[in-house]
Amino acid sequence: MTLSIDDIRAAAGRLKGHIERTPCRHSRTLSEITGADVWVKFENLQFTAAYKERGALNTLLQLSDNERGRGVIAASAGNHSQGLAYHAARLGIPVTIVMPRSTPFVKVQQTRGHGAQVVLDGDNYDEASQVAMRLRDEQDLAFIHPFNDLQVMAGQGTVALEMFEDVPDLEALPIPIGGGGLIAGCATVAKSLNPKVEVIGVEPAMYPSFTAKMRGVNGATVTGGGATIAEGIAVKQVGDLSYAIARPLIDDVLLIEEPHFERAVALYCNVEKTVVEGAGAASLAALLAYPGKFKGKKVGLIITGGNIDTRLLASVLTRELVRDQRLVSLRIIGDDRPGLLATVSAVIGQMGANIIEVAHNRLALDVPAKGAEFDIMIETRDAQHTQEIMDALREHGYPPRAV
C-alpha cells in the first residue's frame, strides 16, 4: 500500500470549498528568536481549530451509501473527533466518538456540540481505540482511523501541498508525530516536490513511539512516563502503515522536553497573538530545543491545532512569566515592628514593580521570635529588573531571597 502526491492532489480537489485554505505567513519575530527563517501555517484557523478535518473529510467523502447509512465510529484524543463529527453532521452521517477519560473538557464539549455521540473510556488513545473497535463490531459501524489510513494520510498531506504553493523554496519541515498520519502525508508531498527538503519528526520525550519503532522497540514499553501538555501526539504506538510510508522519507526525529512545549505555546500567544495547543506548538518547540539544526534555513511550521484547555493555557502563560523571572516570589526576614511591610512595599513600588501577593509568617521556627517572614510575589519587566529590585531591598537593609 503506497501513498503518492497524486493521491494528495486528488484529496485537495475533494476538500476544496469544504475547509479553510489557511494562510502560511512569515514571522519576523520568531525568525529573530530562533535564528531560522520561519513561516507559519495556521491550521488552528480551521472551523474545528485543527488540521484533522482534512483527513476525516477526505475519508467521509469516499464512503459508500451503505456505509454512510450505518454510521461511523472513531477513537480520538480530540481533534480527529471534532473534525469527523463536524463534517459527518454536514453530510448527514451518524457518528460515535470514543475519547480517553483524560481528554480536555473543551474537546469533549466541542465534539458533542457537533452532534456526535461521545463515549469516554480508556486512560489513553490506545485503550480508547480498543473500545471503539469493539463497538464497531457490535454496531456494524465504519471505523475511521485517525492516522493509520491512506485516505486520512492523503487528506493530511494537503497541508504541505498548500505550504509549498505559498512558499515553494521551503528547506525544512519539522512535523509533529503522534500516530504518524500528518508526517506521512506531508513528507510524501515535500520529497516529491523537492527531495532535498529536510523532513524532521517531532515527538514528546515522554512518548517517543516513532523513535522506538526506528530502534526496533515496542513503543508501549517506553512511552507514557508522565502527563505531557502535547496530549494530541501522546500516542504509545505509531501506526504500522503510516510508519511504513513516512520512515523512508524522514531525515531525523527529535525528542522534545516539556519546557520547550510550554515556551512555544507562550511564544505563539505573545508573538503571533494566536492560541495553540501543546501538540500544535511542537514544530516551534523543535526550533527552540535544537536551534543549531535549523539556523539560517527557511523552515515551515504547522500549527496543527488550537484546542487547549483555558486553565492549562493560563497555567502555561503564568509559568512562562516565572521562567522569564517576570513573576518572582521574594522572601524577606526582618524585625516584627509596625511599618516594616509598608517600607518594603514602598521600595518595590518606587522601583516600578507590581505586588501580586503577600504572605506574612510569624511562626516559622527558622525566624527569630521577634522577627517576621514575608513572601512577596512581584511582577517585573524582566530578569534584570528583578535583580535591580533585589539590590534596592538589600541596600535598605532587607536582603531578599528568591523562593
Secondary structure, 3 states (H helix, E strand, C coil): CCCCHHHHHHHHHHHCCCCCCCCEEECHHHHHHHCCEEEEEEHHHCCCCECCHHHHHHHHCCCCHHHHHHCEEEECCCHHHHHHHHHHHHHCCCEEEEECCCCCHHHHHHHHHCCCEEEECCCCHHHHHHHHHHHHHHHCCEECCCCCCHHHHHHHHHHHHHHHHHCCCCCEEEEECCCCHHHHHHHHHHHHHCCCCEEEEEEECCCCHHHHHHCCCCHHHCCCCCCCCCHHHCCCCCCHHHHHHHHHHCCEEEEECHHHHHHHHHHHHHHCCCCCCCHHHHHHHHHHHCHHHHCCCEEEEEECECCCCHHHHHHHHHHHHHHCCCEEEEEEEEECCCCHHHHHHHHHHHCCCEEEEEEEECCCCCCCCCEEEEEEEEECCCHHHHHHHHHHHHHCCCCCEEC
